[in-house]
Amino acid sequence: SWQGTVEGKYLCPQAQDVNVRIVDDNIWDYSHDTIPAAWRKAGIDCRDAARAPQFAQLVRAYMPGVLTLQEYNRHMHDVFYPLINRYGYTIAYESGDGPWNNTPVFYQDQVLELLHVNYHLYTPSQWSNHGSKSFTSAVFKEKKSGKVFAVINTHLWWKSDKKQPGSTFARAAQVRLMMAETEIIRARYHCPVFVVGDMNCEERSVPMRQLLEGGFQPCYKIASRYGNRDNGHHICSPTEVGERTSRRLGPDREKGAIDHCMLFDPEKKVDVKVFDCIQTYFTVPLTDHYPNLIDAAM
């Protein structure tokens, strides 16, 4: 693991037999212009202007073909997007003056051609706080090989049934919308579909069971070379400076993870080589979610 800060060039190239690399991360929407007391005491700046260059360096290190983020606000966009744009990244869906897309998809436009993009805001608003719960789907063609694949990036409703009755079934309904989107994409493009993001529920939950029983496979379970099984979470919030301690249901991904990377590929066009949960030191104070990485061959 890397130590210290993200300064300098850290490069983690993909293997020669990999032609699809996806990095996914919930980057913690902290859009305030003040530093919380706990962070000020620790001498760490958690404002977007400080975190955005570090997220950009993570992108620079791994250079994924596709980058998917959650909790991505306009405030972060103003700082972060110019930084990765100079590395060759384009945002697949521009929000413009419409509802802000908190679940964007970025791609390397020299490597991939965007064939289709769709943004869907989950409704009603009681299940999409501040319009932050949505999915973005994008279909890409690899320019070198001409092979096509799709990515759906989502952030599902977040509360428990105890805090807001009906929350589990709200997430289940949102999952069904993504499953319908998968069918629509496959009817037109006949391609494998990756579904990634913060789903705010574990594998054994009703929403995730719908995906699993519908033929979607967890990338960490089908990875042929390496599948990281860490739950992908740690402490990081306005009141608590980033620590490696986790408060999830379990330390393993199957029991404790709420970030998921799934693949729907009944024709077996994709060989997922690696699924990794990036836990390098500098990621700890950036957000409470460790970034996920998928390396695959089509």
N, C-alpha and C positions, 0 to 999 in steps of 0.2 A: 504494500500500500504506500501511496505517496505520503509524505509528511509535510507539515507546515502549511504554507500558503499555496496559491495557485500561480504565483508569478513564474514566468519562464515558459519554455516550450516542453510540455509533457505530451508525448504522442503515443497513442495506443492503437496502432493500425490493425485492421481486420485481417484475418487469414486469407490466403490467396483463393481458397475455395468458397469464400463468402461473397455474395453480391447483394445482400440485403442487410443493412444495419439500421436498427431503430433504437433510439434512446427516448425514454418516457420518464416524466417527473412531475410531481405536484410541487410547485415552487413556493408555496405559502404566500398568500395575498396579504402582505403588510405594506400598505400604500401610504402610511403616515410619514410626515416630514420630521417627526421627533423620534428620539431614541428612548426606548423604555428604560426605566430606572435600573432593572436587573442587568440590562445590556451595557448601560453606561458605567455601572459599577465594574463590570467585567472588561471594560475597555474595548468592546466590539460594537461595530456599527451594523445594524440589521436593516437599514433603510435600503430601498430599491437601488439607489445610486451606488451603494457599496456592494450589494449582492449581485447586481446585474453583470458586472465584469467577471465575476467568479463563475456565474452560470455560463457566460460566453466562453470562458476558458475551458470549462468542462466540454462544451460543444467542440471547441478547437482541438481538444485532446483526442476525442473519439471520432469526430467528423462523421456522424451518422448520415445516411442518405435521407432519413426521415427523423424529425424531432417532434415529439408530442408533449405538450405541457398542460397542466391544470392550474387553476387559481391565477391565471395570467391576466393582469389588469392593464388598463391604459397607461397608468403611471409607470409600470415596469416596461411596457412596450416602447415608450419614448426613449428609454435608455438602452434596453437590451437589443431591440431589433436592428438598429444601425450597427451594433457591434458584430452580430452574426451575419448581417447582410454583406459585409465586406469579406466574409469567408465563403460567400456563394450561396447563401440561404435566402429563399423567398417564402413568404407566408402564403399558404394555399387559399385562404379566405380572408379578404379584407372587410372588416366590419363597417368601415365608412361612418356614416351618421346613424346607422341602424343599431340594434342591440349589440352590445359589446360581446365578442366571442371569448369566453374565459378558457376554452378548450381548443386552442389553435393547433394546426399542423404546419410545420415548416419542412422544406425539402431543398436538397442541392439541385438547382436547376441545370447545372452542367451535366449531371449524372442521370437525372430523372425528368421525364416529361409528365406534366399534370394532365390527366385525361378527364377528370371529373372531380368536383368538390361540392359538398353540401353541408350546411350548418343548420342544426336543429336545436332550438331552445326548448327545454322541457317545460311543459305547462300542466296544471295551473301554477301560478306564482307561489302558492303555499308549499310547493315541492321544488322550488328553484330560487332559493334565497338570493335576493339582489340580482336575479337573472344569471347566476353563476353556474347553474347546472344545465348541461347541454351535451351534444356530441357533434363532432365534425368528422365527416367521412371524406376520404380522398383516394382516388384511383391513380396509380402511377405506372408508367412504362419505363423500364430501364433502357436507356438509349443504346447501350452497347449490345445487349442481347435481344431487345424487343419484347422481353417477358413482362407480364403485367401482374400487379398485386395491388391490394387495397389495404388501407389502414382506417380504422374507426377509433377516434380518441374521445373519451368521455369522462365526466365527473358526475356521479350519481348523487341523489339526495343523501344527506349526511346524518340526520338524527336517528336515535333509537326509537323503538316503539314506546318505551317507557317515557321518553321525553315528548314524543309526539305520536300518538296512536295512528296507525296506518302507514308508518314510514317504510316498513319492510315491503308492503305491497306497492307503495309508490316506486321504490327502487325496482321491483319486479316489473312494473309497467314500463319503466324507462328501459330496462333490459329488452323487453319485447319489441320496443321501437327500434333498437339497434339490430335485433335479429331480423326484423322486417327490412331494415336498410341493407343488411347482408344479402338477403334474398334478391332485393332489387338490383344490387351491384352485380351479383353473380348471374342474374338473368341476362344482363347486357354484356358483361365482360368475361364471364366464365373463369374467374380468377380466385386464388386464395385470398382470404380476408383475415387480417390481424385486428383484434379488438383489444385495446389497451386503455388503462387509466385508473383513476381513483374511484372505486366502486363502493367504498364505505361499508363493505360487508365481506364476510369470510366465505370460503369455498362451500361450506356446508349450509349456507343460507339459501332461502328460496330463490332469490334473484340469480345467484350463481349456479344453483342446481339447474335452472332453466337453460343456461348456456352449456353446462356440462352434458346434460341429457339431450341437448340439441345437436351434439357433435362437435362443440368447440373444445379444444384441448389446451390445457395450461402449458405454456412454453417451457417452464422449468421441468415439467415431467417428461416431455418428449425430446428434450435436448440430447443429441447424440454424443456430444463431446463433454459438456459440462452444464449442469443445472444447479444454480445457487438456490438453497432452500431457506434462507433467512427471511424473517417476516417483513423486512424492509422498512421498519419504523424505529424512531427514537424520539427523545424529548426535544422539542424546540418550539417556543411560543413567546409571546410578548413578555410573559412573567418568568420564563425559564430559558436560560441560555443553553444552546445546543449541547446535549449530553448523549452518550451512546446508550443509556438505559432505555429499555422499551417497556411500554405498558399495555401491549397488545395481549390477546387471549393466550397466546403461546409464542415461543421464539421461532418456531418453524413456519414456513410459508403456508402449508396446507391448513394449519389451524389458526394462525395469527395474522396473515396478510390481508389487507383490504385493497392494496394495489394489485391489479391483475393484468397479465399479458396472455391473451388467448389466441388460438389460430383455428380458423375453420377452413379445412383443406381436405375434403373427402377424396379428391383425386390424387392426393399425396404428391403434389407438385413441389412442395417445400420440404427441405431438410433443415430443421432448426438445429444448428450446431451448438450454440452457446446461449444460455440465459444467465445473466449475471445481475447481481444487486450491488451497485457500485458504492462501496463503503469507505472510500479514501477519506483521510482525516479532514480535509477542508470542506467536505460536503456536510459535516455535522452541524455547523452553525448557519447553514443556508436555508434549511427547511426541515420539517420533521419526517420527510419522506426521503429515503435513499433513491437515487435514480436507478431505473431498470434498463438493461441493455439486451437486445436480441440480435444475434448474428445468425443468418440463415443463408442457405443456398437454394436457388430455384433452378 
